[in-house]
């Protein structure tokens, strides 16, 4: 059975389970249910990405930019 097949939480694209660390390839077919894969592929198409790797890199970059923008600046 898939690792998170019993997990009924909504799919969050910025979830660390979905976005692999930079430079790391993940065989997501082993990690997600078919419904989750369809949702990921649909989101990738909406973002204009040709591959899931490209999509994950884009999502990772966007996520990191958001995190940096939210960090409070030091004195």
Secondary structure, DSSP 8 states (H G I E B T S, - for coil): --TTTT--S---TT-TTTS--TT----GGGTS-HHHHHHHHHHHHHTT-SSHHHHHHHHHHHHHHHHHHHS----
